[in-house]
């Protein structure tokens, strides 16, 4: 069900469920009009963890008790080496063949198999590690001072949870998403069941890197989808990166993928 005019018993059931939850949509008449859309939006906003789009998708319907399966339509069947090569134009086929399966495994694990989040994952890789393989962050003026030791500008970044030397180098960016900082290694590691804080190099293992990327996206799913719904690619990118680094590559990859999935 979406914002288009729709009629029938399913819409009537939706309207009744919304009314019962305290979100009246006017007459329960089986027509998905502006009143029903407004009630759907109000209900979604009240839940706090639903995308506020006015569409009665699986997650909204499940939260209303109308269905039991809240999973979103999956596009993974359309994601193969050839399609990804057209999205990630800078990646070698051998890298795609080696790294696509662990990425898809990570997305499946966290239930991110819908079009928006699959494209978000691929576009993030385009911005972070265009060659599509887990990599270490390179030394740059943003992480290393003139004549300083590698990643010294990260050593005392308390916002990253770092505690001084050698935390900058130990918890530099790694993986598909460039996971950075002791705090992120510890918290994401807990969520995926891997001791990344004790073994940070594991972030470059493809299977682990796939879980890390998917976990990070899952943690920010509603924020990301809200931005994408508004076609605000800068805000979607910021939800992952905290800034706009790689924004052009991210946006181009996302848009290339839209007609392919």
C-alpha positions as semicolon CSV with decimal commas, in nm:
position;residue;x (nm);y (nm);z (nm)
1;X;0,000;0,000;0,000
2;X;0,125;0,348;-0,074
3;X;0,010;0,703;-0,114
4;X;-0,168;0,638;-0,443
5;X;-0,548;0,617;-0,429
6;X;-0,620;0,256;-0,335
7;X;-0,943;0,089;-0,240
8;X;-1,054;-0,232;-0,081
9;X;-1,070;-0,443;0,230
10;X;-0,693;-0,418;0,293
11;X;-0,714;-0,039;0,312
12;X;-1,023;-0,062;0,531
13;X;-0,834;-0,291;0,769
14;X;-0,544;-0,046;0,772
15;X;-0,776;0,245;0,850
16;X;-0,942;0,054;1,133
17;X;-0,608;-0,048;1,282
18;X;-0,485;0,311;1,272
19;X;-0,805;0,432;1,436
20;X;-0,777;0,165;1,705
21;X;-0,421;0,280;1,778
22;X;-0,539;0,638;1,824
23;X;-0,459;0,769;1,476
24;X;-0,797;0,837;1,312
25;X;-0,795;0,883;0,939
26;X;-1,152;1,000;0,899
27;X;-1,411;0,765;0,756
28;X;-1,318;0,396;0,738
29;X;-1,413;0,368;0,374
30;X;-1,141;0,156;0,212
31;X;-0,995;0,448;0,017
32;X;-0,628;0,535;0,071
33;X;-0,658;0,913;0,055
34;X;-0,479;1,205;0,216
35;X;-0,638;1,142;0,555
36;X;-0,513;0,785;0,563
37;X;-0,166;0,889;0,449
38;X;-0,151;1,152;0,723
39;X;-0,256;0,895;0,984
40;X;0,008;0,651;0,857
41;X;0,274;0,923;0,884
42;X;0,165;1,013;1,236
43;X;0,174;0,649;1,344
44;X;0,518;0,598;1,190
45;X;0,652;0,909;1,365
46;X;0,513;0,791;1,698
47;X;0,698;0,460;1,674
48;X;1,036;0,628;1,651
49;X;1,210;0,360;1,445
50;X;0,992;0,352;1,133
51;X;1,059;0,548;0,817
52;X;0,805;0,831;0,801
53;X;0,703;0,804;0,436
54;X;0,325;0,770;0,453
55;X;0,342;0,428;0,290
56;X;0,195;0,125;0,461
57;X;0,485;-0,108;0,390
58;X;0,556;-0,442;0,558
59;X;0,718;-0,292;0,869
60;X;0,433;-0,049;0,930
61;X;0,169;-0,316;0,867
62;X;0,345;-0,558;1,101
63;X;0,369;-0,293;1,374
64;X;-0,006;-0,240;1,336
65;X;-0,060;-0,614;1,376
66;X;-0,198;-0,663;1,025
67;X;0,075;-0,900;0,902
68;X;0,343;-1,112;1,068
69;X;0,623;-1,093;0,811
70;X;0,786;-0,749;0,831
71;X;1,060;-0,820;0,577
72;X;1,093;-0,577;0,288
73;X;1,100;-0,692;-0,075
74;X;1,450;-0,820;-0,154
75;X;1,651;-0,721;-0,462
76;X;1,940;-0,958;-0,392
77;X;1,833;-1,185;-0,676
78;X;1,926;-0,904;-0,916
79;X;2,267;-0,839;-0,761
80;X;2,538;-1,024;-0,950
81;X;2,893;-0,957;-1,068
82;X;2,783;-0,795;-1,392
83;X;2,538;-0,556;-1,226
84;X;2,788;-0,456;-0,957
85;X;3,055;-0,396;-1,222
86;X;2,822;-0,142;-1,383
87;X;2,766;0,030;-1,049
88;X;3,125;0,020;-0,920
89;X;3,297;0,117;-1,241
90;X;3,640;0,141;-1,079
91;X;3,641;-0,211;-0,935
92;X;3,814;-0,510;-1,091
93;X;3,595;-0,808;-1,175
94;X;3,818;-1,033;-0,962
95;X;3,759;-0,806;-0,660
96;X;3,385;-0,809;-0,717
97;X;3,380;-1,188;-0,748
98;X;3,578;-1,225;-0,425
99;X;3,401;-0,962;-0,215
100;X;3,040;-0,957;-0,332
101;X;2,941;-1,283;-0,153
102;X;3,062;-1,169;0,194
103;X;2,896;-0,832;0,144
104;X;2,564;-0,995;0,056
105;X;2,601;-1,230;0,353
106;X;2,639;-0,928;0,581
107;X;2,337;-0,752;0,432
108;X;2,126;-1,068;0,468
109;X;2,236;-1,109;0,830
110;X;2,107;-0,763;0,918
111;X;1,797;-0,779;0,697
112;X;1,914;-0,507;0,459
113;X;1,804;-0,665;0,134
114;X;1,574;-0,391;0,002
115;X;1,674;-0,171;-0,289
116;X;1,762;0,144;-0,095
117;X;1,993;-0,027;0,151
118;X;2,164;-0,252;-0,106
119;X;2,235;0,055;-0,318
120;X;2,348;0,241;-0,005
121;X;2,600;-0,035;0,068
122;X;2,738;-0,040;-0,285
123;X;2,751;0,340;-0,309
124;X;2,931;0,355;0,026
125;X;3,192;0,114;-0,108
126;X;3,228;0,333;-0,418
127;X;3,307;0,630;-0,192
128;X;3,524;0,450;0,065
129;X;3,706;0,170;-0,117
130;X;3,632;0,209;-0,486
131;X;3,824;-0,105;-0,583
132;X;3,579;-0,318;-0,379
133;X;3,814;-0,486;-0,136
134;X;3,880;-0,427;0,235
135;X;4,170;-0,186;0,276
136;X;4,368;0,007;0,536
137;X;4,322;0,382;0,556
138;X;4,607;0,567;0,388
139;X;4,823;0,827;0,557
140;X;4,708;1,181;0,485
141;X;4,724;1,533;0,626
142;X;4,394;1,461;0,801
143;X;4,535;1,181;1,015
144;X;4,911;1,246;1,035
145;X;5,091;1,565;1,135
146;X;5,398;1,697;0,949
147;X;5,696;1,481;1,054
148;X;5,468;1,298;1,298
149;X;5,433;0,922;1,331
150;X;5,155;0,761;1,122
151;X;4,803;0,845;1,244
152;X;4,926;1,059;1,533
153;X;4,633;1,299;1,483
154;X;4,403;1,011;1,577
155;X;4,591;0,906;1,892
156;X;4,410;1,143;2,130
157;X;4,074;1,170;1,952
158;X;3,848;1,112;2,251
159;X;3,545;1,137;2,022
160;X;3,672;0,813;1,865
161;X;3,738;0,658;2,206
162;X;4,113;0,663;2,151
163;X;4,342;0,677;2,455
164;X;4,673;0,795;2,314
165;X;4,962;0,622;2,137
166;X;4,930;0,377;1,959
167;X;4,550;0,394;1,925
168;X;4,564;0,611;1,614
169;X;4,745;0,346;1,412
170;X;4,581;0,051;1,587
171;X;4,229;0,174;1,515
172;X;4,281;0,348;1,179
173;X;4,022;0,302;0,909
174;X;3,980;-0,052;0,778
175;X;3,740;-0,263;0,577
176;X;3,481;-0,168;0,317
177;X;3,354;0,121;0,526
178;X;3,680;0,238;0,687
179;X;3,578;0,166;1,045
180;X;3,779;0,410;1,262
181;X;3,844;0,456;1,633
182;X;3,860;0,229;1,937
183;X;3,497;0,303;2,029
184;X;3,363;0,191;1,690
185;X;3,583;-0,119;1,686
186;X;3,455;-0,215;2,032
187;X;3,084;-0,142;1,976
188;X;3,052;-0,279;1,623
189;X;3,258;-0,580;1,730
190;X;3,008;-0,654;2,006
191;X;2,719;-0,633;1,761
192;X;2,873;-0,874;1,510
193;X;3,028;-1,106;1,769
194;X;3,392;-1,042;1,675
195;X;3,660;-0,901;1,909
196;X;3,764;-0,614;1,685
197;X;3,902;-0,411;1,973
198;X;4,144;-0,693;2,060
199;X;4,209;-0,786;1,695
200;X;4,157;-0,477;1,479
201;X;4,314;-0,634;1,169
202;X;4,010;-0,864;1,149
203;X;3,820;-0,565;1,007
204;X;3,995;-0,636;0,676
205;X;3,875;-0,997;0,660
206;X;3,612;-0,992;0,381
207;X;3,348;-1,185;0,577
208;X;3,396;-0,962;0,881
209;X;3,411;-0,649;0,665
210;X;3,074;-0,739;0,515
211;X;2,921;-0,769;0,860
212;X;3,078;-0,441;0,973
213;X;2,939;-0,245;0,679
214;X;2,594;-0,398;0,714
215;X;2,590;-0,343;1,091
216;X;2,688;0,021;1,054
217;X;2,416;0,077;0,794
218;X;2,159;-0,103;1,009
219;X;2,239;0,124;1,303
220;X;2,156;0,427;1,088
221;X;1,889;0,274;0,862
222;X;1,601;0,512;0,934
223;X;1,825;0,818;0,914
224;X;1,969;0,697;0,582
225;X;1,632;0,614;0,431
226;X;1,485;0,945;0,540
227;X;1,766;1,123;0,355
228;X;1,732;0,904;0,047
229;X;1,356;0,958;0,042
230;X;1,429;1,330;0,009
231;X;1,702;1,259;-0,251
232;X;1,944;1,426;-0,009
233;X;2,256;1,225;-0,093
234;X;2,481;1,452;0,112
235;X;2,279;1,377;0,426
236;X;2,273;1,004;0,347
237;X;2,650;1,006;0,304
238;X;2,694;1,203;0,625
239;X;2,502;0,936;0,816
240;X;2,790;0,698;0,743
241;X;3,096;0,916;0,701
242;X;3,013;1,213;0,921
243;X;3,102;1,445;0,632
244;X;3,087;1,463;0,256
245;X;3,410;1,286;0,162
246;X;3,349;1,082;-0,153
247;X;3,006;1,238;-0,206
248;X;3,036;1,258;-0,585
249;X;3,140;0,893;-0,620
250;X;2,868;0,790;-0,375
251;X;2,593;0,979;-0,557
252;X;2,697;0,863;-0,903
253;X;2,714;0,497;-0,796
254;X;2,373;0,514;-0,627
255;X;2,212;0,669;-0,932
256;X;2,379;0,419;-1,169
257;X;2,236;0,137;-0,963
258;X;1,878;0,260;-0,943
259;X;1,765;0,139;-1,288
260;X;1,963;-0,185;-1,252
261;X;1,793;-0,324;-0,940
